[in-house]
Amino acid sequence: MPRQARLDVPGALHHIMVRGINKTDIFEDDQDRSLFLERLGLNVGEGKSAIYAWVLMTNHVHILFRSGKDGISGVMRKLLTWYAQYYNRRHKRTGHLFENRYKSILCDEDNYLLALVRYIHLNPIRAGIVKTIAELERYPWSGHRTIVGKAKHNWMDTDGVLTQFGSVRRKAINEYRKFVQEGVTQGRVKELTGGGLIRSQGGWSQVLAMRRRGQTDDFDARILGGGEFVNQILKETEDRHLCQLKHKRSGKTLQKIIEEECRRIGINPLELRGGGKRREVSSTRATIAKRGRDELGLSAAAIARQVGVSTSAITKAIERI
């Protein structure tokens, strides 16, 4: 069965999991971890996104991520491509570093934000890397330390977490600490690492109880949330897809968009495709790229092939708009 398309809804909460290919290590030492975080912060800032929780393990990474208006794909693609090239160059290796697709579960923020923050930050305790919450607050490769004020990462939205525990920062930190401590005895919570009916209902026993009551609920393996939330997300995704389909059925192509925009601004399409860098040409190219993505659902690579610049230039042009 083919894999379902990733749900990349702008402004939504995503639990992202990145793993080394065949479970191999993706960090050799603290330099690797530090540079990964540095690049993560840079890409998050460029994508106008927010991170609420993260942890770097030896062979995998968890990130709790609210996407910006352009979704998660651009941020993650730039981060993982850069890091894989850096890692292979530094450690003199070749080939893929990560599994082909990072896992992304779109989450119901109202019901799962705090549970996911706690679950992600407790990974080092579950793995036996540290043994207590006090040790976790000294552990540099988890966002928990940042939330309690022992480290600083400007790209992490600590206020988005602490305001859930109160308006006075010191009291909110203490309440957050208690909340995390209460999760230590939970162990692995399978429903928090993916979507689907069993996970969204809190386990198989809850699903059985629903069936005994004759209840049903919609679900999707890409979504962590109840039926109403699932329907809301799928409706929003479908509306965007139908908008793109409408443009395609009307015969709209990127070539026609290029012609329209060049005619409107009064520039020669040959100059655009030739990589011209005049302000008017660059601005027109950015508008064409955005329309190609929004109206036709084209990738940055597909657009780049027709407008004379690199894929990264197209991504940056859309971000500027």
N, C-alpha and C positions, 0 to 999 in steps of 0.2 A: 504494500500500500504506500503511495507517495506521501511524503511528509506534508503536513499542512503549512500554509504560509504563516510566517511570523506575524503576530498582532502588534504592529508598531503604531500605537495610538498616541499622538502628541499630548503631553500633559498628564499621562497616566502613570501609575506606580508599577514598576517592573522589578521582579526579583530575577537577577541575572546570575547565571552560574557558568563559569569558564573552566574547562578542564584540559589538562595536558593529554595529548594523543596517547592512547593505550595506557592511560593513567601515569604517564611519565612525569617527572618533576618539571616545573616551569620556573622555579626559583632556586638558584644555587647558593646565594648568600644575600647579605643585607643590601649590597649595592644594587642587585637586581630588584629587590623589593622597593627600595627607595626610588629608583628611576621609574618603575611601574607606577607608583603613586604620583610622582611628579607629572608624568605624562597624563595620567587619569585626571588630575586636577586641571591641567591645561585644556584637555578636550572637553571636560565638563563645563568649564567657563566659556569656551567658544560656542558650545551647543546650548548655552543658557539652561542647563539642567540642574538638578539638585540630587545630592546623595545623602541618605539618612543613615545608612549602615554599610559596613564593608569588612571583609576579613581576607587576609592573604594566607592560604595554607600552602603546604609544600607543592602539591600538584593540582590545586584548584583555587578558585577565587569566588567569593560571593559578593554581590553588590546590590543594594536596595536603592533604586534609581527612579526619580521622577523625570521623565523626558521633557525636553523643551519642545518648541513648536514644530521642530523638524523630526521628532521621534528619537529613537535610540540607535538606529542603524549607523548613522554617520559617526556618532561618538565612538561606538564600539568598533567599527571597522578601522578607524584611524588609530585607536589605542592598540588593538591587537596586531594590526599590520606592523606598526612601528616597533612594538615590543618583540615580536617574533624575529624581525630583522636584526634588532639590537642583540637579542639573546643568541641567535645563531652566529653572528659575527664575533661576539665576545667569547663564546664557548666553543668556537670552531666546529660547529655542527651544520648539517644541511637537512632539508626536508621540513615537513610540517611540525609545528610545536603544539598547536591546539587541535582539539577535535574539530571537525569540519564546521559545525554549527554550535555557537554558544547557546545555552538554554535560556529562554526568557519566558517568564510566567507573568502575565498581566494580573495585578492584584486589586482586590476591593480595599481601598485605602481605609475606609471607615471601620472595617472589621479586622483588618490584618496588619496595619502599619506597625503597631507596637509589638505584636507577637513576632513579626518578622525581624524587627530591630533586635529584639532579645535573642531570638533563635540564631541569627547570623553571628552576633557578637559572642555567643557562648561556644562557638565552634572550637576555639583553642582548649577550653575546659573539657569538652566531650572527647577531644582527641588526646587528652593527657599532656598537652604542651605546657599548660599551667594548671594549677590545682584549685585555686581559690579566686574569688572576685577581687581580693586585694592584689593578687599576682596579675590578674587580668588588667588591672588599672596601670600596671607597669609594662604591660606587653605592647610593643610599638606597632604591631601589624594587625590591629583591630580598631575599628572606629569607636569602640567603647571608651577608650582612654580620652578621646577627643570630647565626647559628650560630657564626661565628668570634669572636664577642664584641666586634664593633666597633659594634654598635647593640643596643638593647633594646626588645623587644616582649613584654610579659608574657603575651600570648595565644598566643605561638608556643612549641611544645614542642621546644626545642632539645635537651633531654636525650634525648628519644626518638630523635633522630638520632645524637648523639654517643656514646651508650652502645653503638651498633653498632660503634664503632671503638676501644673500650677504656674502662677504668674510671677512668683518670687523665685529667682534663679537658684539660690542656695537650697531652698526647700524642694524645688523641682528636682534638683540633682539627687538629693537624699531619697526622694520617692522613686526616682528612676533606679537608683541602686537597689532599693528593696525589691522592685519589680524584677530586675535581672536576677537577683539572688533567688527569688522564688522559682525561677525557671531552671535552676541548676539541677534539680531532681527530676525534671521532665525527661531527660535523655533526648533521643532523636524523635522528632515530631514529624512523621512522614507527610502529613497533610500540608506542611508548610514548605515543602520542597517541590511542589508542582501543582497542577490544576486537576480538573476532573471532578466527578460527582463525589467520590469517596473522600477526597481531600477537602473539597469545599464544604462538605457536611460535617467534617470533623472526625472522620473514620468510618469503617465498615459497619460498626454497631449502629451508628446514626442512620446510615442508609437502610439497614434492615428494619429499624424502628419506623422509618418513613413508609417502607413497603407494607408493614403490618397495618399502618393506618390508612393505607390506600393512597398515599401521597406520591406525587411525582415532582421532579424538578429538572429544569434544563441545565445542561453542563457542557463544558468544552475543555479538552485537555490542556489548552493554552491559557486558561483563565482560572484564577483562584478567587472564588466568590460564589454566592448563591444564584439561583435561577434568574432573579430579576436583574442582577448585575450582569450576568452572562448575556441576557437578551439586550440590555442597554449597549454593551460593548459591541456585540455582533451587529446591532442595528446601525450604530455609528460607522463601523467598518464597511458595512454593506452600502450605506449611503455614499461614502467616499468612492467605493468601487463603481457604483452605478453612475456617478458623475463622470468618472474617467471613461467608462464604457460608452456613455452618451456621446462624448467628444469623439471617441474612436469611430463609432457607428456613423457619425455625421461626416466622416471622411477627413477629419482633422488629422494632420500629421505634423511632425516637427519641422519639416520643410516648409509647410504653409505658415507655421508660427514664425519661422525665421523671415519669410518674405513679408509677412504682415508687420513685424516689428521694425525691420529695416526700412520699409516703405514709410512707416509712421515717423521714424526719426530722421529719415533722409540719408541713410548711409548705404554703401555698396556691400551686398552680401559677400563678395569676394574678399573685401577687407576684413569682414567678421571672421570668415573661415580661415583667413591667412594669419590669424593670431594677432590682429591689430590691437594696439594698446591705448589708442586715444580714449579719453574719458567717455565720449559718446558711444564708442564701440564697446568698451568694457561694460558700461551700464546696460546697453542693449543686450549684450550677451547674457548678463545676469537675469534680465527679465525673461529672455527666451528660456533659460535654464529652469527658472521657477515655473513658468507656464508648462514646460515639458514635463516636469515632475508632477505638478498639481493636476493638470488637465489630462495628461496621457499616462501618468504613472511610470514614466521612464526613469531608469537609473541614471546616476551621474555619469557613468561610463558610456552609456548609450548616447547621452546628450553631447558629451565631450567629443565623440567621434565625428560629430557633424558641425561643431562650432569652432574647431581649430585650437583648442587648449586641452590641458590635461584634466583627468578626472578630479584631482584634488583642487584644481582651479575652479571647476564647476561647483564643487561642494562649498568652497569658501565664498563663491559669488552668491549662492543661494542663502548662506548664513548671513551675509551682509545685508541682504534684502530683508 
